[in-house]
Amino acid sequence: MESFFVGATVALVGIILLPFYRVIRGPTVFDRLLAIGAMGAKTVGLVCMFGFLYGRFYMFADIALAYATLNFIAGIAVAKYFSRERSAEK
Amino acid sequence: MSLVQDIVAASLIVAGLLIMLVGSLGILRLPDFFTRTHAASKVDTTGIIFLLAGLAVFEGPTQAMGKLLITIAVIMLANPVAVHALARAAWNYGERPWSNGDDSGGRKSK
């Protein structure tokens, strides 16, 4: 079961790094924000997997919960900023 | 752990990983920003729900499992709302959805 978790964590890291291409190449700024938001959401799962790898999941559970909430707040803040910027340009 | 618990947990985790893979590929492959929001919000959230459910099954009935279920609830609420706010911001910014045949990939707003 231990080696299963190591394999799953490595696969999850690979999956998390995939949207980097969209961050680099994304035509609009919103593509980049979307890719970063998706990576942030997946990192919650990665934190939980690390918790199981180290055997002390009760510590990592709080980190994952806090990270999920922060990722949400950051997403809302960025969206609010960008929805205002275009009207400022006009 | 009992064998059944391991098998159920492992299958849920693998399912979660596969769904997240689909989410990531959707973000890369889909033609326009608004189509990519489908991949980032819905598919991603489902992938995380499966992954954390698998971990919860593997954890067994402890306090940490309660926190895991709360994390699942938070992500189910937060992720789609954040992506929706981003899509709304993109619409206000002047982005328009991709229509068939136009392959500018979202560069219209430049």
Backbone of each chain as ProteinMPNN parsed JSONL, in Angstrom:
{"seq_chain_A": "MESFFVGATVALVGIILLPFYRVIRGPTVFDRLLAIGAMGAKTVGLVCMFGFLYGRFYMFADIALAYATLNFIAGIAVAKYFSRERSAEK", "coords_chain_A": {"N_chain_A": [[0.846, -1.201, 0.0], [2.065, 1.113, 0.645], [3.868, 1.623, -1.451], [2.042, 2.038, -3.383], [0.958, 4.499, -2.697], [3.178, 6.134, -3.086], [3.521, 5.932, -5.849], [1.063, 6.98, -6.689], [1.296, 9.571, -5.762], [3.429, 10.565, -7.266], [2.287, 10.423, -9.793], [0.27, 12.27, -9.417], [1.721, 14.634, -9.081], [2.757, 14.888, -11.635], [0.362, 15.34, -13.01], [-0.381, 17.753, -11.955], [1.544, 19.438, -12.955], [0.945, 19.668, -15.577], [-0.88, 21.83, -16.517], [0.951, 23.915, -16.71], [1.826, 24.504, -19.247], [-0.314, 25.84, -20.324], [-0.254, 28.067, -18.711], [2.047, 29.344, -19.586], [1.639, 29.699, -22.322], [-0.892, 30.606, -22.669], [-3.318, 32.458, -24.457], [-4.932, 34.609, -23.458], [-5.066, 36.587, -20.43], [-6.764, 35.449, -18.712], [-6.753, 32.745, -19.233], [-4.379, 32.013, -18.09], [-4.879, 32.565, -15.405], [-6.887, 30.739, -14.949], [-5.571, 28.297, -15.289], [-3.73, 28.386, -13.194], [-5.466, 28.481, -11.039], [-6.653, 25.979, -11.27], [-4.447, 24.354, -10.817], [-3.915, 25.042, -8.197], [-6.172, 24.038, -6.92], [-5.802, 21.313, -7.318], [-3.591, 20.91, -5.793], [-4.447, 20.649, -3.233], [-5.267, 18.009, -3.049], [-2.765, 16.914, -3.362], [-1.456, 17.659, -1.023], [-2.887, 16.199, 0.838], [-2.172, 13.636, 0.019], [0.535, 13.656, 0.629], [0.294, 13.766, 3.355], [-0.533, 11.187, 3.924], [1.625, 9.778, 3.038], [3.608, 10.42, 4.883], [2.471, 9.362, 7.056], [1.38, 10.884, 9.055], [-1.42, 11.934, 8.961], [-3.212, 13.529, 10.311], [-2.108, 15.998, 10.767], [-1.788, 17.076, 8.26], [-4.325, 17.356, 7.319], [-5.474, 19.698, 8.205], [-3.915, 21.558, 6.903], [-4.584, 21.107, 4.249], [-7.26, 21.817, 4.228], [-7.122, 24.547, 4.901], [-5.683, 25.467, 2.729], [-7.406, 24.988, 0.597], [-9.445, 26.794, 1.144], [-8.056, 29.227, 1.036], [-7.235, 29.263, -1.603], [-9.639, 29.59, -2.857], [-10.409, 32.157, -1.966], [-8.389, 33.718, -3.024], [-8.876, 33.332, -5.74], [-11.355, 34.6, -6.067], [-10.649, 37.225, -5.408], [-8.826, 37.905, -7.418], [-10.446, 37.672, -9.647], [-12.277, 39.68, -9.152], [-10.604, 41.879, -9.323], [-9.836, 41.853, -12.017], [-12.207, 42.135, -13.378], [-12.801, 44.701, -13.036], [-10.794, 46.133, -14.231], [-10.915, 46.541, -17.03], [-12.986, 48.357, -17.392], [-11.803, 50.541, -16.266], [-9.885, 51.223, -18.077], [-11.225, 52.329, -20.234]], "CA_chain_A": [[0.0, 0.0, 0.0], [2.958, 2.261, 0.704], [4.395, 1.961, -2.789], [0.916, 2.574, -4.176], [0.836, 5.935, -2.427], [4.288, 6.854, -3.727], [3.203, 6.02, -7.277], [-0.063, 7.898, -6.899], [1.759, 10.959, -5.55], [4.238, 10.968, -8.433], [1.348, 10.68, -10.893], [-0.46, 13.521, -9.133], [2.628, 15.758, -9.361], [2.76, 15.037, -13.094], [-0.917, 15.917, -13.453], [-0.432, 19.153, -11.53], [2.451, 20.259, -13.765], [0.473, 19.762, -16.969], [-1.379, 23.134, -16.96], [1.975, 24.952, -16.859], [1.889, 24.899, -20.655], [-1.346, 26.864, -20.539], [0.169, 29.302, -18.033], [3.077, 30.011, -20.391], [1.25, 30.057, -23.682], [-2.292, 31.015, -22.715], [-3.418, 33.752, -25.154], [-5.437, 35.714, -22.644], [-4.605, 36.51, -19.037], [-7.693, 34.615, -17.944], [-6.313, 31.351, -19.332], [-3.308, 31.785, -17.086], [-5.493, 32.51, -14.072], [-7.643, 29.496, -14.843], [-4.634, 27.182, -15.102], [-3.158, 28.462, -11.839], [-6.525, 28.093, -10.109], [-6.826, 24.528, -11.324], [-3.303, 23.728, -10.139], [-4.095, 25.24, -6.76], [-7.195, 23.125, -6.415], [-5.253, 19.948, -7.28], [-2.56, 20.805, -4.749], [-5.097, 20.191, -2.0], [-5.136, 16.556, -3.062], [-1.355, 16.539, -3.183], [-1.121, 17.815, 0.398], [-3.451, 15.057, 1.552], [-1.373, 12.438, -0.28], [1.762, 13.712, 1.432], [-0.055, 13.414, 4.727], [-0.564, 9.728, 4.086], [2.984, 9.238, 2.836], [4.381, 10.568, 6.119], [1.835, 8.643, 8.145], [0.77, 11.794, 10.052], [-2.367, 12.67, 8.139], [-4.019, 14.482, 11.085], [-1.518, 17.347, 10.657], [-1.929, 17.62, 6.904], [-5.74, 17.597, 7.015], [-5.767, 21.13, 8.405], [-3.229, 22.332, 5.847], [-5.365, 20.982, 3.004], [-8.493, 22.609, 4.373], [-6.775, 25.979, 4.825], [-5.244, 25.792, 1.373], [-8.588, 25.037, -0.282], [-10.157, 28.055, 1.384], [-7.244, 30.363, 0.547], [-7.254, 29.246, -3.063], [-10.923, 30.161, -3.269], [-10.419, 33.598, -1.707], [-7.501, 34.356, -4.001], [-9.552, 33.327, -7.037], [-12.386, 35.643, -6.091], [-9.995, 38.545, -5.391], [-8.248, 38.171, -8.741], [-11.547, 37.88, -10.603], [-12.851, 41.01, -8.911], [-9.666, 42.883, -9.823], [-9.792, 41.928, -13.473], [-13.475, 42.566, -13.99], [-12.882, 46.161, -12.94], [-9.682, 46.83, -14.884], [-11.22, 46.986, -18.38], [-13.792, 49.595, -17.366], [-10.914, 51.667, -15.932], [-9.128, 51.642, -19.282], [-12.061, 53.064, -21.226]], "C_chain_A": [[0.88, 1.249, 0.0], [3.432, 2.637, -0.691], [3.269, 2.477, -3.674], [0.804, 4.072, -3.961], [1.957, 6.708, -3.082], [3.992, 7.021, -5.208], [2.093, 7.003, -7.542], [0.401, 9.346, -6.73], [2.574, 11.439, -6.731], [3.315, 11.281, -9.612], [0.633, 12.005, -10.667], [0.431, 14.723, -9.411], [2.697, 15.989, -10.863], [1.502, 15.712, -13.582], [-0.971, 17.393, -13.1], [0.432, 20.019, -12.447], [1.942, 20.438, -15.19], [-0.008, 21.161, -17.323], [-0.304, 24.21, -17.089], [2.067, 25.415, -18.308], [0.881, 26.003, -20.927], [-0.954, 28.156, -19.851], [1.148, 30.056, -18.921], [2.463, 30.552, -21.668], [-0.109, 30.725, -23.738], [-2.486, 32.349, -23.393], [-3.899, 34.873, -24.235], [-4.997, 35.525, -21.188], [-5.51, 35.579, -18.245], [-7.344, 33.141, -18.076], [-5.271, 31.06, -18.273], [-3.928, 31.669, -15.706], [-6.223, 31.197, -13.874], [-6.711, 28.335, -14.557], [-4.065, 27.196, -13.689], [-4.212, 28.062, -10.817], [-6.719, 26.594, -10.091], [-5.672, 23.833, -10.61], [-3.424, 23.88, -8.636], [-5.093, 24.269, -6.177], [-6.628, 21.714, -6.317], [-4.215, 19.805, -6.176], [-3.167, 20.371, -3.418], [-5.0, 18.681, -1.921], [-3.718, 16.118, -2.825], [-0.96, 16.626, -1.712], [-1.655, 16.623, 1.182], [-2.627, 13.794, 1.284], [-0.072, 12.458, 0.511], [1.477, 13.351, 2.88], [-0.033, 11.917, 4.927], [0.822, 9.147, 3.898], [3.774, 9.295, 4.136], [3.694, 9.895, 7.293], [1.202, 9.555, 9.161], [-0.31, 12.596, 9.333], [-3.097, 13.731, 8.952], [-3.412, 15.892, 11.024], [-1.834, 17.937, 9.291], [-3.387, 17.932, 6.577], [-6.047, 19.085, 7.158], [-5.128, 21.957, 7.301], [-4.064, 22.294, 4.577], [-6.613, 21.841, 3.079], [-8.188, 24.088, 4.23], [-6.409, 26.352, 3.394], [-6.422, 25.882, 0.422], [-9.307, 26.366, -0.103], [-9.388, 29.234, 0.813], [-7.279, 30.426, -0.968], [-8.548, 29.862, -3.574], [-10.906, 31.68, -3.119], [-9.544, 34.314, -2.729], [-8.172, 34.415, -5.369], [-10.579, 34.423, -7.141], [-11.731, 37.012, -6.168], [-9.462, 38.879, -6.782], [-9.365, 38.445, -9.741], [-12.132, 39.266, -10.408], [-11.938, 42.078, -9.473], [-9.788, 43.001, -11.331], [-11.108, 42.395, -14.045], [-13.582, 44.068, -13.917], [-11.892, 46.818, -13.886], [-10.12, 47.353, -16.245], [-12.031, 48.296, -18.323], [-12.901, 50.774, -17.019], [-10.201, 52.151, -17.182], [-9.952, 52.578, -20.162], [-12.048, 54.563, -20.982]], "O_chain_A": [[0.518, 2.288, -0.551], [3.407, 3.806, -1.074], [3.503, 3.255, -4.6], [0.584, 4.831, -4.905], [1.74, 7.812, -3.584], [4.179, 8.101, -5.769], [2.154, 7.776, -8.499], [-0.04, 10.236, -7.458], [2.436, 12.585, -7.16], [3.516, 12.256, -10.335], [0.414, 12.77, -11.607], [-0.048, 15.734, -9.926], [2.696, 17.131, -11.323], [1.555, 16.565, -14.468], [-1.534, 18.196, -13.845], [0.112, 21.181, -12.695], [2.458, 21.276, -15.929], [0.412, 21.675, -18.359], [-0.607, 25.317, -17.535], [2.354, 26.583, -18.571], [1.158, 26.963, -21.646], [-1.278, 29.238, -20.342], [1.086, 31.282, -19.002], [2.712, 31.691, -22.062], [-0.451, 31.347, -24.743], [-1.874, 33.325, -22.96], [-3.33, 35.965, -24.238], [-4.607, 34.431, -20.782], [-5.097, 34.993, -17.244], [-7.596, 32.36, -17.159], [-5.278, 30.003, -17.642], [-3.56, 30.792, -14.924], [-6.194, 30.609, -12.793], [-6.995, 27.491, -13.707], [-3.931, 26.148, -13.057], [-3.902, 27.384, -9.838], [-6.924, 25.999, -9.034], [-5.874, 22.854, -9.891], [-3.082, 22.968, -7.883], [-4.898, 23.738, -5.084], [-6.921, 20.991, -5.365], [-3.984, 18.703, -5.678], [-2.48, 19.793, -2.576], [-4.691, 18.125, -0.867], [-3.467, 15.099, -2.181], [-0.223, 15.778, -1.21], [-0.983, 16.098, 2.07], [-2.406, 12.984, 2.184], [0.379, 11.425, 1.006], [2.294, 12.721, 3.552], [0.423, 11.423, 5.959], [1.167, 8.142, 4.518], [4.512, 8.368, 4.469], [4.24, 9.85, 8.395], [0.532, 9.064, 10.07], [-0.15, 13.797, 9.115], [-3.558, 14.725, 8.392], [-4.128, 16.876, 11.21], [-2.112, 19.13, 9.164], [-3.658, 18.697, 5.651], [-6.775, 19.663, 6.352], [-5.711, 22.929, 6.819], [-4.237, 23.312, 3.907], [-6.979, 22.51, 2.113], [-8.899, 24.809, 3.529], [-6.779, 27.421, 2.907], [-6.45, 26.742, -0.458], [-9.728, 26.989, -1.077], [-9.964, 30.126, 0.19], [-7.345, 31.508, -1.551], [-8.561, 30.563, -4.586], [-11.331, 32.405, -4.018], [-9.904, 35.376, -3.238], [-8.058, 35.414, -6.079], [-10.677, 35.102, -8.164], [-12.197, 37.877, -6.91], [-9.627, 39.999, -7.265], [-9.25, 39.337, -10.581], [-12.449, 39.953, -11.379], [-12.406, 43.069, -10.033], [-9.837, 44.107, -11.871], [-11.123, 43.003, -15.115], [-14.367, 44.666, -14.653], [-12.115, 47.951, -14.312], [-9.762, 48.472, -16.613], [-11.793, 49.219, -19.102], [-13.191, 51.899, -17.424], [-9.941, 53.344, -17.334], [-9.416, 53.51, -20.761], [-12.691, 55.313, -21.717]]}, "seq_chain_B": "MSLVQDIVAASLIVAGLLIMLVGSLGILRLPDFFTRTHAASKVDTTGIIFLLAGLAVFEGPTQAMGKLLITIAVIMLANPVAVHALARAAWNYGERPWSNGDDSGGRKSK", "coords_chain_B": {"N_chain_B": [[-5.094, -2.718, 7.858], [-8.311, -3.706, 6.655], [-8.665, -5.849, 3.822], [-10.628, -5.219, 1.967], [-11.114, -2.552, 2.446], [-8.72, -1.392, 1.604], [-8.762, -1.996, -1.126], [-11.043, -0.645, -2.07], [-10.331, 1.975, -1.399], [-8.007, 2.305, -2.947], [-9.018, 2.037, -5.535], [-10.762, 4.216, -5.69], [-8.925, 6.297, -5.433], [-7.368, 5.971, -7.709], [-9.305, 6.43, -9.631], [-9.877, 9.11, -9.081], [-7.417, 10.262, -9.761], [-7.333, 9.747, -12.502], [-9.51, 11.239, -13.393], [-8.649, 13.775, -12.749], [-6.523, 13.923, -14.468], [-7.874, 14.034, -16.884], [-9.063, 16.503, -16.512], [-6.826, 18.227, -16.512], [-5.851, 17.772, -19.099], [-8.001, 18.728, -20.488], [-7.838, 21.438, -19.918], [-5.59, 22.052, -21.355], [-6.196, 21.357, -23.979], [-8.643, 22.37, -24.914], [-10.426, 24.737, -27.042], [-10.953, 27.414, -26.298], [-11.147, 30.097, -23.83], [-13.575, 30.016, -22.379], [-14.51, 27.461, -22.868], [-12.548, 26.071, -21.596], [-13.111, 26.557, -18.983], [-14.988, 24.682, -18.284], [-13.431, 22.383, -18.01], [-11.751, 23.103, -15.934], [-13.347, 23.679, -13.733], [-15.624, 21.849, -13.306], [-14.682, 19.192, -13.94], [-12.337, 19.069, -12.529], [-13.159, 19.447, -9.871], [-14.692, 17.126, -9.484], [-12.704, 15.22, -9.733], [-11.144, 15.75, -7.487], [-12.956, 15.209, -5.489], [-13.287, 12.445, -5.728], [-10.681, 11.627, -5.17], [-10.228, 12.529, -2.546], [-12.267, 11.199, -1.282], [-11.444, 8.58, -1.576], [-9.157, 8.678, 0.029], [-10.38, 9.194, 2.43], [-11.783, 6.847, 2.877], [-9.661, 5.15, 3.148], [-8.553, 6.149, 5.458], [-10.254, 5.556, 7.579], [-12.613, 5.619, 10.405], [-11.803, 8.336, 11.794], [-10.921, 11.424, 13.501], [-9.551, 12.92, 11.665], [-10.65, 12.052, 9.326], [-13.108, 13.286, 9.357], [-12.291, 15.911, 8.963], [-11.367, 15.631, 6.407], [-13.723, 15.15, 4.995], [-14.948, 17.583, 5.397], [-13.188, 19.158, 3.975], [-13.724, 18.204, 1.429], [-16.359, 19.148, 1.157], [-15.898, 21.911, 1.249], [-14.386, 22.294, -1.069], [-16.169, 21.473, -2.989], [-17.985, 23.536, -2.823], [-16.377, 25.815, -3.239], [-14.685, 25.735, -5.529], [-16.146, 25.679, -8.111], [-17.441, 28.165, -7.834], [-15.383, 30.036, -7.73], [-14.262, 29.747, -10.291], [-16.408, 30.476, -11.785], [-16.636, 33.157, -11.094], [-14.32, 34.063, -12.237], [-14.87, 33.594, -14.94], [-16.971, 35.342, -15.306], [-15.662, 37.725, -14.898], [-14.021, 37.638, -17.112], [-15.916, 37.891, -19.107], [-16.877, 40.459, -18.623], [-14.579, 41.732, -19.236], [-14.449, 41.636, -21.911], [-14.087, 39.355, -23.287], [-15.244, 36.919, -25.624], [-17.278, 34.018, -26.238], [-15.947, 31.109, -27.941], [-16.704, 30.385, -31.305], [-17.97, 27.976, -33.673], [-15.465, 27.04, -36.012], [-14.037, 29.412, -35.863], [-10.766, 29.828, -35.132], [-9.235, 31.311, -33.359], [-8.54, 30.891, -30.812], [-9.183, 32.439, -28.582], [-7.851, 34.825, -28.833], [-9.113, 37.068, -29.561], [-9.583, 39.241, -27.977], [-7.444, 40.915, -27.963]], "CA_chain_B": [[-6.41, -2.388, 7.313], [-8.923, -4.856, 5.976], [-8.32, -5.851, 2.391], [-11.675, -4.561, 1.177], [-10.937, -1.104, 2.591], [-7.6, -1.0, 0.734], [-9.133, -2.07, -2.552], [-11.974, 0.452, -2.369], [-9.581, 3.241, -1.343], [-7.088, 2.389, -4.089], [-9.766, 2.266, -6.787], [-11.244, 5.602, -5.682], [-7.795, 7.214, -5.658], [-6.983, 5.895, -9.126], [-10.356, 7.117, -10.398], [-9.667, 10.544, -8.904], [-6.251, 10.688, -10.538], [-7.667, 9.741, -13.934], [-10.402, 12.374, -13.682], [-7.832, 15.0, -12.728], [-5.758, 13.94, -15.722], [-8.79, 14.531, -17.923], [-9.211, 17.944, -16.278], [-5.62, 18.934, -16.977], [-5.796, 17.724, -20.57], [-9.047, 19.633, -20.983], [-7.341, 22.82, -19.845], [-4.594, 22.27, -22.409], [-6.609, 21.069, -25.352], [-9.9, 22.986, -25.379], [-10.027, 25.839, -27.922], [-11.181, 28.81, -25.892], [-11.15, 30.225, -22.375], [-14.846, 29.618, -21.761], [-14.613, 25.999, -22.874], [-11.612, 25.519, -20.598], [-13.65, 26.649, -17.626], [-15.632, 23.404, -17.975], [-12.437, 21.417, -17.53], [-11.114, 23.52, -14.68], [-14.235, 23.699, -12.56], [-16.41, 20.632, -13.03], [-13.915, 17.935, -13.959], [-11.358, 19.142, -11.444], [-13.827, 19.239, -8.59], [-15.046, 15.714, -9.364], [-11.483, 14.456, -9.5], [-10.705, 15.903, -6.101], [-13.916, 14.517, -4.626], [-12.97, 11.015, -5.735], [-9.392, 11.385, -4.514], [-10.342, 12.69, -1.095], [-13.141, 10.134, -0.777], [-10.594, 7.392, -1.447], [-8.309, 8.84, 1.218], [-11.226, 9.088, 3.624], [-12.058, 5.415, 3.084], [-8.427, 4.525, 3.639], [-8.244, 6.662, 6.79], [-11.04, 4.926, 8.64], [-13.428, 6.617, 11.119], [-11.086, 9.123, 12.813], [-11.246, 12.844, 13.418], [-8.971, 13.457, 10.42], [-11.578, 11.752, 8.225], [-14.109, 14.366, 9.372], [-11.701, 17.091, 8.301], [-11.316, 15.352, 4.96], [-15.061, 15.352, 4.42], [-15.193, 19.033, 5.369], [-12.426, 19.691, 2.837], [-14.486, 17.89, 0.21], [-17.497, 20.074, 1.076], [-15.387, 23.257, 0.922], [-13.972, 22.355, -2.481], [-17.383, 21.392, -3.828], [-18.591, 24.87, -2.852], [-15.504, 26.94, -3.582], [-14.036, 25.684, -6.823], [-16.958, 26.206, -9.211], [-17.772, 29.585, -7.656], [-14.214, 30.837, -8.103], [-14.092, 29.732, -11.747], [-17.514, 31.272, -12.343], [-16.287, 34.575, -10.934], [-13.294, 34.365, -13.243], [-15.518, 33.651, -16.263], [-17.748, 36.584, -15.333], [-14.692, 38.812, -15.082], [-13.575, 37.589, -18.502], [-16.995, 38.424, -19.947], [-16.874, 41.927, -18.485], [-13.337, 42.267, -19.812], [-14.587, 41.729, -23.353], [-13.935, 38.035, -23.921], [-16.493, 36.37, -26.158], [-17.046, 32.58, -26.404], [-15.472, 30.582, -29.222], [-17.803, 29.789, -32.085], [-17.42, 26.944, -34.542], [-14.766, 27.508, -37.201], [-13.093, 30.515, -35.571], [-9.77, 29.142, -34.294], [-8.258, 32.277, -32.842], [-8.128, 30.411, -29.5], [-9.342, 33.399, -27.497], [-6.998, 36.024, -28.942], [-9.91, 38.169, -30.145], [-9.669, 40.411, -27.094], [-6.241, 41.758, -28.06]], "C_chain_B": [[-6.984, -3.655, 6.672], [-8.681, -4.72, 4.481], [-9.34, -5.051, 1.592], [-11.469, -3.053, 1.228], [-9.817, -0.629, 1.668], [-8.04, -0.955, -0.713], [-10.045, -0.911, -2.908], [-11.218, 1.776, -2.393], [-8.707, 3.381, -2.581], [-7.87, 2.686, -5.367], [-10.292, 3.699, -6.836], [-10.113, 6.571, -5.99], [-7.396, 7.191, -7.127], [-8.025, 6.603, -9.982], [-10.177, 8.625, -10.291], [-8.514, 11.05, -9.733], [-6.598, 10.752, -12.02], [-8.549, 10.934, -14.277], [-9.601, 13.666, -13.681], [-6.988, 15.091, -13.984], [-6.62, 14.485, -16.852], [-8.959, 16.041, -17.772], [-8.025, 18.71, -16.811], [-5.56, 18.941, -18.495], [-6.851, 18.637, -21.161], [-8.569, 21.061, -20.972], [-6.361, 23.076, -20.983], [-5.242, 22.284, -23.778], [-7.783, 21.912, -25.82], [-9.6, 24.326, -26.048], [-10.088, 27.213, -27.278], [-11.259, 28.875, -24.388], [-12.432, 29.672, -21.766], [-15.037, 28.11, -21.822], [-13.673, 25.408, -21.827], [-12.181, 25.63, -19.193], [-14.407, 25.368, -17.263], [-14.618, 22.457, -17.357], [-11.95, 21.801, -16.153], [-12.082, 23.404, -13.52], [-14.875, 22.349, -12.338], [-15.525, 19.407, -12.91], [-12.933, 17.91, -12.801], [-12.004, 18.836, -10.108], [-14.191, 17.766, -8.415], [-13.811, 14.884, -9.079], [-11.04, 14.54, -8.058], [-11.66, 15.185, -5.159], [-13.592, 13.031, -4.58], [-11.69, 10.755, -4.953], [-9.549, 11.456, -3.002], [-11.274, 11.638, -0.507], [-12.333, 8.853, -0.606], [-9.717, 7.486, -0.213], [-9.155, 8.697, 2.482], [-11.531, 7.622, 3.915], [-10.824, 4.75, 3.669], [-8.139, 4.937, 5.085], [-9.023, 5.937, 7.875], [-11.673, 6.004, 9.511], [-12.637, 7.352, 12.195], [-11.473, 10.582, 12.64], [-10.729, 13.417, 12.104], [-9.906, 13.172, 9.248], [-12.674, 12.814, 8.175], [-13.577, 15.598, 8.679], [-11.637, 16.874, 6.801], [-12.681, 15.602, 4.33], [-15.399, 16.827, 4.378], [-14.437, 19.647, 4.199], [-13.15, 19.412, 1.531], [-15.635, 18.866, 0.062], [-17.018, 21.465, 0.672], [-15.039, 23.334, -0.552], [-15.189, 22.279, -3.382], [-18.048, 22.752, -3.914], [-17.676, 25.866, -3.541], [-15.07, 26.892, -5.042], [-14.92, 26.196, -7.957], [-17.253, 27.697, -9.077], [-16.597, 30.448, -8.092], [-14.071, 30.89, -9.622], [-15.211, 30.523, -12.404], [-17.212, 32.754, -12.234], [-15.258, 34.97, -11.982], [-13.926, 34.489, -14.626], [-16.324, 34.936, -16.39], [-16.81, 37.77, -15.553], [-14.225, 38.836, -16.535], [-14.651, 38.174, -19.41], [-17.022, 39.942, -19.839], [-15.667, 42.525, -19.187], [-13.434, 42.341, -21.326], [-14.375, 40.409, -24.06], [-15.283, 37.576, -24.456], [-16.261, 34.899, -26.449], [-16.653, 32.237, -27.824], [-16.659, 30.061, -30.001], [-17.167, 28.854, -33.106], [-16.659, 27.577, -35.698], [-13.788, 28.62, -36.897], [-12.037, 29.933, -34.654], [-8.756, 30.137, -33.765], [-7.845, 31.869, -31.432], [-8.188, 31.514, -28.462], [-8.479, 34.625, -27.663], [-7.809, 37.21, -29.443], [-9.791, 39.422, -29.302], [-8.461, 41.304, -27.233], [-6.553, 43.037, -28.844]], "O_chain_B": [[-6.256, -4.538, 6.218], [-8.515, -3.619, 3.955], [-8.991, -4.309, 0.674], [-11.618, -2.355, 0.224], [-9.941, 0.412, 1.023], [-7.738, -0.009, -1.441], [-9.848, -0.259, -3.934], [-11.424, 2.601, -3.283], [-8.665, 4.446, -3.197], [-7.437, 3.494, -6.189], [-10.274, 4.332, -7.892], [-10.304, 7.548, -6.714], [-7.121, 8.231, -7.725], [-7.682, 7.294, -10.942], [-10.308, 9.342, -11.284], [-8.592, 12.119, -10.339], [-6.209, 11.691, -12.715], [-8.37, 11.568, -15.317], [-9.835, 14.55, -14.504], [-6.755, 16.179, -14.511], [-6.167, 15.287, -17.668], [-8.995, 16.772, -18.761], [-8.188, 19.728, -17.485], [-5.261, 19.964, -19.111], [-6.636, 19.251, -22.206], [-8.85, 21.823, -21.898], [-6.303, 24.183, -21.517], [-4.9, 23.099, -24.635], [-7.914, 22.152, -27.02], [-8.632, 24.992, -25.68], [-9.339, 28.104, -27.678], [-11.416, 27.85, -23.726], [-12.395, 28.954, -20.767], [-15.657, 27.531, -20.931], [-13.967, 24.367, -21.24], [-11.78, 24.88, -18.303], [-14.472, 24.997, -16.091], [-14.878, 21.815, -16.34], [-11.753, 20.941, -15.295], [-11.667, 23.059, -12.414], [-14.689, 21.752, -11.277], [-15.592, 18.671, -11.926], [-12.72, 16.874, -12.17], [-11.472, 18.065, -9.309], [-14.023, 17.211, -7.329], [-13.856, 13.95, -8.277], [-10.615, 13.548, -7.466], [-11.237, 14.619, -4.151], [-13.619, 12.422, -3.51], [-11.603, 9.802, -4.179], [-9.08, 10.585, -2.269], [-11.097, 11.226, 0.639], [-12.503, 8.128, 0.373], [-9.545, 6.506, 0.512], [-8.698, 8.146, 3.483], [-11.536, 7.206, 5.074], [-10.915, 3.906, 4.56], [-7.552, 4.17, 5.848], [-8.508, 5.726, 8.973], [-11.324, 7.178, 9.387], [-12.77, 7.041, 13.379], [-12.249, 10.933, 11.752], [-11.365, 14.279, 11.497], [-9.96, 13.944, 8.29], [-13.12, 13.203, 7.096], [-14.283, 16.254, 7.914], [-11.826, 17.804, 6.018], [-12.777, 16.197, 3.256], [-16.056, 17.289, 3.445], [-14.947, 20.532, 3.512], [-13.192, 20.258, 0.638], [-15.877, 19.37, -1.035], [-17.652, 22.126, -0.151], [-15.356, 24.321, -1.217], [-15.242, 22.94, -4.419], [-18.616, 23.099, -4.949], [-18.138, 26.677, -4.343], [-15.089, 27.919, -5.721], [-14.489, 27.073, -8.707], [-17.31, 28.415, -10.076], [-16.786, 31.472, -8.747], [-13.792, 31.95, -10.183], [-15.012, 31.16, -13.438], [-17.489, 33.523, -13.155], [-15.312, 36.065, -12.543], [-13.568, 35.379, -15.398], [-16.357, 35.55, -17.457], [-17.126, 38.698, -16.298], [-14.051, 39.903, -17.123], [-14.339, 38.873, -20.374], [-17.173, 40.636, -20.845], [-15.706, 43.657, -19.669], [-12.627, 43.01, -21.972], [-14.468, 40.334, -25.285], [-16.325, 37.805, -23.841], [-15.163, 34.533, -26.87], [-16.97, 32.953, -28.775], [-17.523, 29.38, -29.449], [-15.967, 28.934, -33.37], [-17.135, 28.537, -36.303], [-12.793, 28.766, -37.607], [-12.344, 29.574, -33.517], [-7.56, 29.851, -33.723], [-6.894, 32.434, -30.892], [-7.359, 31.551, -27.554], [-8.368, 35.415, -26.725], [-7.237, 38.264, -29.724], [-9.882, 40.535, -29.819], [-8.455, 42.389, -26.653], [-5.672, 43.876, -29.035]]}, "name": "protein", "num_of_chains": 2, "seq": "MESFFVGATVALVGIILLPFYRVIRGPTVFDRLLAIGAMGAKTVGLVCMFGFLYGRFYMFADIALAYATLNFIAGIAVAKYFSRERSAEKMSLVQDIVAASLIVAGLLIMLVGSLGILRLPDFFTRTHAASKVDTTGIIFLLAGLAVFEGPTQAMGKLLITIAVIMLANPVAVHALARAAWNYGERPWSNGDDSGGRKSK"}
